[in-house]
């Protein structure tokens, strides 16, 4: 049955094969990834940009990637049976929960998870995965610079205790900066361009001024893994200790420049900011600030825990209202007799509440199995590709415990996680070793 299904899939893909040159494929993939990454954060700006077309494009992107990569050469999926069971359990419960709660967008997303990413695995090869990594890291880096330039025009970093720039939430900016840190680190290990050194410095600065604990912890974990891997690696062309020192030095210099020159930049750009920020954007800034104050007051009323910044109280509320039946992702949580529209700040609890208890459990077990697989691959291969893959998987696991991040159309780290999982962790790349 498996061979028959495999043959059917490959036959359909062959019928859809696009006879494109290698350079053309790479350009298309690069443009596709740029816009997909752009769409993961653009609706979280102070201007509140959102569109069903953007959502559909983001869901279609993995399918388009499969078609563009398809050259008639197919690989076998190397997903182990345990991971496969958890994966199937997750996508089925996710789909059923979406259908029951009549959420068409979530149905489309579940189909993307169930079909597109496994198909991406069988068209992957070492050469193609290398190209995906280059284009994905380049797209993340380009989007990061767009965010930073626009943020410095809009808001002075010294004016906010938690800097968010054009992004409505500082934690969102911090987590995107962490993803950009990984992208710049990967680029440095490969091509060592000046703008990559500058970029990695800016990501560290940005994470610091956002005061995002989650992003900071991920940054520390990723840095430790990178340094250990680079010291022990015997792979030619990898960055060494000198390059790491350069990156750290650039971070210090850029940190100083941002904070000491920001008053001058603020004065010079005051007119630009006045013209740049519309009245709608200014109103959105005020709304975000008001929501944050209301959220803080609410959290203090249910939980005074400083370590989890109030999340413990939210988790208790979500857990008490979670059952086998789905509630829907637009159903507010009840806290102190009030209906509150907020996420669970825990991916597994949020999925369990919205789409049923089994959905959250299966996603947790699936992610654990992916973590084990990525660790085994790292121990066996000891190459940069598998180092980056493990860092993404490990840090995504950390993020899912304290943030709600399961949607590839809304969270960059989730998009990167799913892409790497099915092009590295579960793809047969041994033939080209």
Secondary structure, DSSP 8 states (H G I E B T S, - for coil): -HHHHHHHHHHHHHHT-----HHHHHHHHHHHHHHHHHHHHHTTBTT----HHHHHHHHHHHHHHHHHH-SS----B---HHHHHHHHHHHHHHHHHHHHTT-HHHHHHHHIIIIIHHHHHHT--HHHHHHHHHHHHHHHHHHHHHHHHHHHHH--TTS-SS--TTBS-HHHHHHHHHHHHHHHHHHHHHT--HHHHHHHHHHHHHHHHHT-HHHHHHHHHHHHHHHHHHHH---TT---HHHHHHHHHHHHHHHHHHHHHHHHHHHHTHHHHHHHS-HHHHHHHHHHHHHHHHHHHHHHHH---TTTTTHHHHHHHHHHT--SS---TT--EEETTEEE----SSHHHHHHHHH-HHHHHHHHHHHHHHHHHHHHHHHHH-SHHHHHHHHHHHHHHHHHHHS----TTT-HHHHHHHHHIIIIITB--GGG-
